[in-house]
Amino acid sequence: MAILVTGAAGFIGCNMVQRLLASNHRIFGIDNLSNGSRKNIAHSLQDARFVFVEADLSDLSAFMPVAQQFHSTDPITEVWHLAANSDIPAGIDDAGVDLRDTFMTTFNTLEVMKRLKIKQLAFASTSAVYGDHENVRLHEDIGPLLPISNYGAMKLASEALISAAAEAWLERAWIFRFPNVIGVPATHGALLDFIRKLRQTPDNLNVLGNGTQQKGYLHVSELIDAMLYIREFAEERLAYYNIGSDDEGVTVRFMAEQVVAAAAPAAKISFGEGNKGWVGDVPRFVYSIEKLRALGWQPKIGSADAIKLAIHEIIDQEMHQ
């Protein structure tokens, strides 16, 4: 029996592959390598239990034969669908990016699963499905859900597809609404952006927005812990959970100051205007993880410590590029 991981070479995917291999699972991985890379899975590829194929999940004619080959080699019992566009501004500029890489990958994953009679799905969703509720603590049943980015819209549409499939033929589905996740291998995000900017201009760090944006941050290792915990203990046929930090989060100003202190202590920080870094950015949100805590899980470190840990990890990553 095997597990299929889509987006296996991406930030979350490669960490999930490592954890599943450590639990003695046979893993099949698919990724189009638009955001991920083979370097991210180089260590996992040394394990004979992991088989990887580069393929475009938004193209069913390319996806289906790969999945069929995997399934005939070792029957797939569940799918971890982690593939999506992770560049929110890119989806604002071109809505087709999220239609193709976020929604159609979900549509095709469900179609492949239905044809191959694979009836368990774990899905990486996002806090972006909620939209901007300002200072209201976001819990799983708040509404209305009005995303302000194409990324959030296509993730919400994907959740709707999964809900319909759970009514018709899926036996189990787990939907994980991600927070801001940090760690390595970093492929995008404010911390990586700050560190790379300082390599170019060590005396100055330009920051989008006025620095008051405030959100919770979770280290990728804890995200993986939470997803696997929900997979094991949530009993609902369609289980949907916020995963996040257990605090009010930190500001972009705090993040910038921590990066400067670690990477270029003499640098000046220059902030922009307004409380949004880009169109579609939710400047402030606070997650409720009461539902997840009631299930029995909560993070071990807060947003500030997660930021500090990730900064040092990303600096080390960039030094060894």
C-alpha beads as a LAMMPS data file, in Angstrom:
LAMMPS data file: protein, C-alpha beads

321 atoms
320 bonds

1 atom types
1 bond types

-500.0 500.0 xlo xhi
-500.0 500.0 ylo yhi
-500.0 500.0 zlo zhi

Masses

1 110.0

Atoms # bond

1 1 1 0.000 0.000 0.000
2 1 1 1.270 3.476 -0.906
3 1 1 0.565 7.184 -0.487
4 1 1 0.545 9.658 -3.374
5 1 1 1.883 13.154 -2.590
6 1 1 1.213 15.913 -5.126
7 1 1 3.520 18.922 -4.996
8 1 1 6.102 16.552 -3.507
9 1 1 9.083 18.736 -4.421
10 1 1 7.660 21.930 -2.937
11 1 1 8.249 23.490 0.478
12 1 1 5.495 21.633 2.345
13 1 1 5.567 18.572 0.106
14 1 1 9.225 17.699 0.544
15 1 1 8.906 17.989 4.318
16 1 1 5.821 15.770 4.275
17 1 1 7.595 13.175 2.111
18 1 1 10.461 12.988 4.601
19 1 1 8.082 12.537 7.519
20 1 1 6.029 9.849 5.773
21 1 1 9.185 7.957 4.818
22 1 1 10.303 8.141 8.450
23 1 1 7.006 6.430 9.335
24 1 1 7.860 3.592 6.920
25 1 1 5.368 4.453 4.165
26 1 1 5.841 3.808 0.428
27 1 1 5.544 7.188 -1.287
28 1 1 4.806 8.208 -4.867
29 1 1 5.489 11.873 -5.624
30 1 1 4.379 14.133 -8.476
31 1 1 5.354 17.768 -9.083
32 1 1 5.635 20.021 -12.131
33 1 1 8.671 21.731 -10.531
34 1 1 7.276 25.228 -11.158
35 1 1 7.944 26.222 -7.537
36 1 1 9.592 23.092 -6.161
37 1 1 12.867 21.509 -7.225
38 1 1 14.610 18.146 -7.328
39 1 1 17.122 19.560 -4.875
40 1 1 14.365 19.657 -2.241
41 1 1 13.812 15.905 -2.544
42 1 1 17.414 14.837 -3.199
43 1 1 17.698 13.157 0.189
44 1 1 14.343 11.375 -0.138
45 1 1 15.251 10.088 -3.607
46 1 1 17.992 8.028 -2.000
47 1 1 15.253 5.973 -0.315
48 1 1 13.985 3.120 -2.511
49 1 1 10.488 3.556 -1.037
50 1 1 10.139 6.965 -2.716
51 1 1 9.422 7.221 -6.437
52 1 1 9.127 10.639 -8.101
53 1 1 7.839 11.713 -11.515
54 1 1 7.780 15.225 -12.956
55 1 1 4.325 15.814 -14.423
56 1 1 1.753 18.584 -14.873
57 1 1 -1.225 17.835 -12.631
58 1 1 -3.335 20.460 -14.389
59 1 1 -3.183 18.288 -17.518
60 1 1 -5.284 15.178 -16.901
61 1 1 -3.831 13.425 -19.952
62 1 1 -0.363 13.758 -18.378
63 1 1 -1.431 13.085 -14.781
64 1 1 -3.601 10.003 -15.311
65 1 1 -0.994 7.655 -16.865
66 1 1 1.517 8.455 -14.120
67 1 1 -1.049 7.779 -11.391
68 1 1 -2.150 4.565 -13.090
69 1 1 1.455 3.340 -13.267
70 1 1 2.000 4.148 -9.603
71 1 1 -1.255 2.438 -8.630
72 1 1 -0.447 -0.719 -10.590
73 1 1 2.992 -0.911 -8.959
74 1 1 1.654 -0.573 -5.413
75 1 1 -2.032 0.281 -4.741
76 1 1 -2.470 3.867 -3.530
77 1 1 -4.669 4.077 -0.434
78 1 1 -4.678 7.852 0.070
79 1 1 -3.572 11.087 -1.563
80 1 1 -1.944 14.089 0.084
81 1 1 -2.781 16.901 -2.330
82 1 1 -0.243 19.645 -1.589
83 1 1 0.267 21.003 -5.122
84 1 1 -0.812 24.605 -5.786
85 1 1 0.406 27.991 -6.888
86 1 1 2.090 29.527 -3.844
87 1 1 2.731 32.979 -5.332
88 1 1 -0.337 35.062 -4.408
89 1 1 0.761 38.249 -6.254
90 1 1 1.337 36.204 -9.426
91 1 1 -2.266 35.022 -9.243
92 1 1 -3.461 38.607 -8.899
93 1 1 -1.575 39.592 -12.054
94 1 1 -2.786 36.537 -13.973
95 1 1 -5.876 34.740 -12.664
96 1 1 -5.072 31.823 -14.953
97 1 1 -2.170 30.864 -12.684
98 1 1 -4.439 29.902 -9.791
99 1 1 -7.116 28.466 -12.068
100 1 1 -4.502 26.119 -13.534
101 1 1 -2.160 25.360 -10.641
102 1 1 -4.545 25.577 -7.680
103 1 1 -8.036 24.660 -8.899
104 1 1 -7.429 22.369 -11.869
105 1 1 -4.829 20.360 -9.967
106 1 1 -7.523 19.676 -7.352
107 1 1 -10.164 18.899 -9.970
108 1 1 -7.836 16.453 -11.723
109 1 1 -6.622 14.882 -8.486
110 1 1 -10.212 14.076 -7.572
111 1 1 -10.880 12.739 -11.084
112 1 1 -7.828 10.461 -10.903
113 1 1 -8.838 9.268 -7.443
114 1 1 -12.392 8.526 -8.564
115 1 1 -11.244 6.525 -11.608
116 1 1 -8.726 4.546 -9.552
117 1 1 -11.119 4.140 -6.602
118 1 1 -8.794 5.875 -4.107
119 1 1 -11.104 7.124 -1.387
120 1 1 -9.041 9.075 1.134
121 1 1 -7.775 12.627 0.522
122 1 1 -5.768 15.065 2.637
123 1 1 -5.852 18.604 1.236
124 1 1 -3.710 21.671 1.889
125 1 1 -6.052 24.656 2.065
126 1 1 -5.353 28.103 3.486
127 1 1 -6.400 30.938 5.765
128 1 1 -6.937 32.926 2.545
129 1 1 -10.353 31.254 2.084
130 1 1 -11.733 33.456 4.884
131 1 1 -11.030 36.816 3.290
132 1 1 -10.497 39.939 5.399
133 1 1 -12.465 39.856 8.663
134 1 1 -10.196 42.488 10.227
135 1 1 -9.822 41.801 13.962
136 1 1 -12.377 38.976 14.252
137 1 1 -10.799 35.700 15.397
138 1 1 -11.159 33.269 12.517
139 1 1 -12.797 29.964 13.399
140 1 1 -13.691 27.174 10.994
141 1 1 -17.400 27.998 10.755
142 1 1 -17.205 31.779 10.380
143 1 1 -18.870 33.328 7.366
144 1 1 -19.373 34.523 4.792
145 1 1 -16.181 33.266 3.157
146 1 1 -15.176 36.028 0.742
147 1 1 -11.541 35.617 -0.368
148 1 1 -9.704 38.722 -1.575
149 1 1 -7.123 36.897 -3.708
150 1 1 -7.478 34.488 -6.626
151 1 1 -5.378 32.036 -4.624
152 1 1 -7.920 32.068 -1.780
153 1 1 -10.813 31.876 -4.232
154 1 1 -9.416 28.794 -5.970
155 1 1 -8.599 27.112 -2.654
156 1 1 -12.177 27.743 -1.504
157 1 1 -13.514 26.359 -4.790
158 1 1 -11.275 23.327 -4.248
159 1 1 -12.753 22.814 -0.780
160 1 1 -16.213 22.890 -2.371
161 1 1 -15.208 20.196 -4.870
162 1 1 -13.905 18.020 -2.049
163 1 1 -17.100 18.531 -0.061
164 1 1 -19.163 17.389 -3.043
165 1 1 -16.906 14.370 -3.552
166 1 1 -17.240 13.446 0.127
167 1 1 -20.998 13.396 -0.326
168 1 1 -20.794 11.210 -3.439
169 1 1 -17.824 8.830 -3.251
170 1 1 -14.917 9.908 -1.034
171 1 1 -14.834 7.934 2.195
172 1 1 -12.655 10.394 4.126
173 1 1 -11.305 13.879 3.501
174 1 1 -9.145 16.073 5.699
175 1 1 -8.921 19.788 4.878
176 1 1 -6.085 21.700 6.533
177 1 1 -6.407 25.494 6.543
178 1 1 -2.790 26.621 6.683
179 1 1 -1.488 29.756 8.384
180 1 1 1.719 31.510 7.314
181 1 1 4.212 28.653 7.289
182 1 1 7.949 29.259 7.605
183 1 1 11.110 27.180 7.555
184 1 1 13.190 25.479 4.897
185 1 1 13.541 24.840 2.058
186 1 1 12.174 28.378 1.687
187 1 1 10.899 29.162 -1.814
188 1 1 8.966 32.388 -1.171
189 1 1 7.707 34.612 1.625
190 1 1 8.735 37.742 3.493
191 1 1 11.681 36.244 5.379
192 1 1 13.334 34.903 2.234
193 1 1 12.588 38.165 0.435
194 1 1 14.183 40.227 3.232
195 1 1 17.287 38.046 3.400
196 1 1 17.808 38.163 -0.366
197 1 1 17.270 41.928 -0.468
198 1 1 19.960 42.392 2.182
199 1 1 22.388 40.343 0.122
200 1 1 21.861 42.837 -2.705
201 1 1 21.799 46.006 -0.553
202 1 1 23.430 45.241 2.832
203 1 1 22.964 48.804 4.046
204 1 1 19.196 49.070 3.486
205 1 1 16.092 46.873 3.622
206 1 1 13.023 48.069 1.713
207 1 1 9.783 46.666 3.153
208 1 1 6.421 46.592 1.379
209 1 1 3.819 48.300 3.544
210 1 1 4.233 50.235 6.775
211 1 1 5.216 47.239 8.898
212 1 1 2.025 47.084 10.961
213 1 1 0.726 43.987 9.186
214 1 1 0.371 41.308 11.862
215 1 1 -0.189 37.566 11.528
216 1 1 0.607 34.295 13.225
217 1 1 3.470 32.133 11.943
218 1 1 3.991 28.392 12.288
219 1 1 7.178 26.454 11.660
220 1 1 6.841 23.817 8.945
221 1 1 7.848 21.019 11.326
222 1 1 4.858 21.816 13.525
223 1 1 2.550 22.083 10.532
224 1 1 3.515 18.545 9.511
225 1 1 2.943 17.369 13.090
226 1 1 -0.534 18.909 13.111
227 1 1 -1.596 17.492 9.738
228 1 1 -0.554 13.982 10.685
229 1 1 -2.266 14.349 14.056
230 1 1 -5.534 15.397 12.403
231 1 1 -5.215 12.537 9.916
232 1 1 -4.936 10.086 12.805
233 1 1 -7.469 11.425 15.283
234 1 1 -10.180 13.410 13.453
235 1 1 -13.193 11.120 13.023
236 1 1 -15.382 13.230 10.726
237 1 1 -15.913 12.059 7.166
238 1 1 -15.152 15.644 6.055
239 1 1 -12.774 17.095 8.623
240 1 1 -11.683 20.733 8.275
241 1 1 -9.299 22.364 10.721
242 1 1 -7.404 25.584 11.177
243 1 1 -3.735 24.949 11.893
244 1 1 -1.766 27.844 13.314
245 1 1 0.111 29.481 16.122
246 1 1 -1.480 29.882 19.530
247 1 1 -0.890 33.633 19.806
248 1 1 -1.706 37.005 18.248
249 1 1 1.210 36.750 15.829
250 1 1 3.988 39.236 15.056
251 1 1 4.259 42.341 12.906
252 1 1 6.196 42.721 9.688
253 1 1 8.266 45.332 11.541
254 1 1 9.302 42.673 14.075
255 1 1 10.232 40.296 11.260
256 1 1 12.280 42.921 9.441
257 1 1 14.108 43.881 12.630
258 1 1 14.926 40.254 13.402
259 1 1 16.245 39.626 9.889
260 1 1 18.407 42.767 10.005
261 1 1 19.768 41.819 13.430
262 1 1 20.740 38.370 12.165
263 1 1 21.912 39.180 8.633
264 1 1 23.023 42.827 8.428
265 1 1 22.998 44.641 11.792
266 1 1 24.068 47.972 10.296
267 1 1 21.232 48.086 7.736
268 1 1 18.512 50.716 7.819
269 1 1 14.897 49.580 7.378
270 1 1 12.772 51.629 4.968
271 1 1 9.035 51.011 5.218
272 1 1 6.448 51.713 2.542
273 1 1 2.957 53.103 2.920
274 1 1 -0.312 51.473 3.879
275 1 1 -0.973 48.269 5.763
276 1 1 -0.970 45.913 2.765
277 1 1 2.119 44.476 1.135
278 1 1 0.274 43.760 -2.145
279 1 1 -3.211 43.478 -3.607
280 1 1 -4.909 40.448 -2.035
281 1 1 -2.837 40.620 1.151
282 1 1 -4.840 40.308 4.375
283 1 1 -3.002 42.796 6.618
284 1 1 -4.056 41.293 9.911
285 1 1 -5.788 38.139 11.034
286 1 1 -5.976 36.083 14.185
287 1 1 -6.621 32.351 13.918
288 1 1 -8.676 30.332 16.342
289 1 1 -7.241 26.848 16.868
290 1 1 -9.789 25.898 19.520
291 1 1 -11.126 23.065 17.357
292 1 1 -7.640 21.629 16.908
293 1 1 -6.803 22.107 20.573
294 1 1 -9.996 20.234 21.509
295 1 1 -8.768 17.369 19.318
296 1 1 -5.622 17.316 21.445
297 1 1 -2.918 19.223 19.529
298 1 1 -1.299 22.624 19.911
299 1 1 2.022 24.111 18.798
300 1 1 5.077 23.966 21.032
301 1 1 6.574 27.330 20.001
302 1 1 5.004 30.710 19.322
303 1 1 5.186 32.959 16.281
304 1 1 8.166 35.004 17.506
305 1 1 10.328 31.951 18.218
306 1 1 9.253 30.324 14.950
307 1 1 10.365 33.472 13.092
308 1 1 13.761 33.501 14.822
309 1 1 14.323 29.806 14.083
310 1 1 13.323 30.163 10.430
311 1 1 15.556 33.205 9.895
312 1 1 18.657 31.240 10.875
313 1 1 17.545 28.255 8.773
314 1 1 16.978 30.428 5.698
315 1 1 20.269 32.317 6.105
316 1 1 22.032 28.956 6.208
317 1 1 20.086 27.803 3.149
318 1 1 21.057 30.916 1.184
319 1 1 24.732 30.608 2.152
320 1 1 24.834 27.108 0.653
321 1 1 23.004 27.831 -2.588

Bonds

1 1 1 2
2 1 2 3
3 1 3 4
4 1 4 5
5 1 5 6
6 1 6 7
7 1 7 8
8 1 8 9
9 1 9 10
10 1 10 11
11 1 11 12
12 1 12 13
13 1 13 14
14 1 14 15
15 1 15 16
16 1 16 17
17 1 17 18
18 1 18 19
19 1 19 20
20 1 20 21
21 1 21 22
22 1 22 23
23 1 23 24
24 1 24 25
25 1 25 26
26 1 26 27
27 1 27 28
28 1 28 29
29 1 29 30
30 1 30 31
31 1 31 32
32 1 32 33
33 1 33 34
34 1 34 35
35 1 35 36
36 1 36 37
37 1 37 38
38 1 38 39
39 1 39 40
40 1 40 41
41 1 41 42
42 1 42 43
43 1 43 44
44 1 44 45
45 1 45 46
46 1 46 47
47 1 47 48
48 1 48 49
49 1 49 50
50 1 50 51
51 1 51 52
52 1 52 53
53 1 53 54
54 1 54 55
55 1 55 56
56 1 56 57
57 1 57 58
58 1 58 59
59 1 59 60
60 1 60 61
61 1 61 62
62 1 62 63
63 1 63 64
64 1 64 65
65 1 65 66
66 1 66 67
67 1 67 68
68 1 68 69
69 1 69 70
70 1 70 71
71 1 71 72
72 1 72 73
73 1 73 74
74 1 74 75
75 1 75 76
76 1 76 77
77 1 77 78
78 1 78 79
79 1 79 80
80 1 80 81
81 1 81 82
82 1 82 83
83 1 83 84
84 1 84 85
85 1 85 86
86 1 86 87
87 1 87 88
88 1 88 89
89 1 89 90
90 1 90 91
91 1 91 92
92 1 92 93
93 1 93 94
94 1 94 95
95 1 95 96
96 1 96 97
97 1 97 98
98 1 98 99
99 1 99 100
100 1 100 101
101 1 101 102
102 1 102 103
103 1 103 104
104 1 104 105
105 1 105 106
106 1 106 107
107 1 107 108
108 1 108 109
109 1 109 110
110 1 110 111
111 1 111 112
112 1 112 113
113 1 113 114
114 1 114 115
115 1 115 116
116 1 116 117
117 1 117 118
118 1 118 119
119 1 119 120
120 1 120 121
121 1 121 122
122 1 122 123
123 1 123 124
124 1 124 125
125 1 125 126
126 1 126 127
127 1 127 128
128 1 128 129
129 1 129 130
130 1 130 131
131 1 131 132
132 1 132 133
133 1 133 134
134 1 134 135
135 1 135 136
136 1 136 137
137 1 137 138
138 1 138 139
139 1 139 140
140 1 140 141
141 1 141 142
142 1 142 143
143 1 143 144
144 1 144 145
145 1 145 146
146 1 146 147
147 1 147 148
148 1 148 149
149 1 149 150
150 1 150 151
151 1 151 152
152 1 152 153
153 1 153 154
154 1 154 155
155 1 155 156
156 1 156 157
157 1 157 158
158 1 158 159
159 1 159 160
160 1 160 161
161 1 161 162
162 1 162 163
163 1 163 164
164 1 164 165
165 1 165 166
166 1 166 167
167 1 167 168
168 1 168 169
169 1 169 170
170 1 170 171
171 1 171 172
172 1 172 173
173 1 173 174
174 1 174 175
175 1 175 176
176 1 176 177
177 1 177 178
178 1 178 179
179 1 179 180
180 1 180 181
181 1 181 182
182 1 182 183
183 1 183 184
184 1 184 185
185 1 185 186
186 1 186 187
187 1 187 188
188 1 188 189
189 1 189 190
190 1 190 191
191 1 191 192
192 1 192 193
193 1 193 194
194 1 194 195
195 1 195 196
196 1 196 197
197 1 197 198
198 1 198 199
199 1 199 200
200 1 200 201
201 1 201 202
202 1 202 203
203 1 203 204
204 1 204 205
205 1 205 206
206 1 206 207
207 1 207 208
208 1 208 209
209 1 209 210
210 1 210 211
211 1 211 212
212 1 212 213
213 1 213 214
214 1 214 215
215 1 215 216
216 1 216 217
217 1 217 218
218 1 218 219
219 1 219 220
220 1 220 221
221 1 221 222
222 1 222 223
223 1 223 224
224 1 224 225
225 1 225 226
226 1 226 227
227 1 227 228
228 1 228 229
229 1 229 230
230 1 230 231
231 1 231 232
232 1 232 233
233 1 233 234
234 1 234 235
235 1 235 236
236 1 236 237
237 1 237 238
238 1 238 239
239 1 239 240
240 1 240 241
241 1 241 242
242 1 242 243
243 1 243 244
244 1 244 245
245 1 245 246
246 1 246 247
247 1 247 248
248 1 248 249
249 1 249 250
250 1 250 251
251 1 251 252
252 1 252 253
253 1 253 254
254 1 254 255
255 1 255 256
256 1 256 257
257 1 257 258
258 1 258 259
259 1 259 260
260 1 260 261
261 1 261 262
262 1 262 263
263 1 263 264
264 1 264 265
265 1 265 266
266 1 266 267
267 1 267 268
268 1 268 269
269 1 269 270
270 1 270 271
271 1 271 272
272 1 272 273
273 1 273 274
274 1 274 275
275 1 275 276
276 1 276 277
277 1 277 278
278 1 278 279
279 1 279 280
280 1 280 281
281 1 281 282
282 1 282 283
283 1 283 284
284 1 284 285
285 1 285 286
286 1 286 287
287 1 287 288
288 1 288 289
289 1 289 290
290 1 290 291
291 1 291 292
292 1 292 293
293 1 293 294
294 1 294 295
295 1 295 296
296 1 296 297
297 1 297 298
298 1 298 299
299 1 299 300
300 1 300 301
301 1 301 302
302 1 302 303
303 1 303 304
304 1 304 305
305 1 305 306
306 1 306 307
307 1 307 308
308 1 308 309
309 1 309 310
310 1 310 311
311 1 311 312
312 1 312 313
313 1 313 314
314 1 314 315
315 1 315 316
316 1 316 317
317 1 317 318
318 1 318 319
319 1 319 320
320 1 320 321
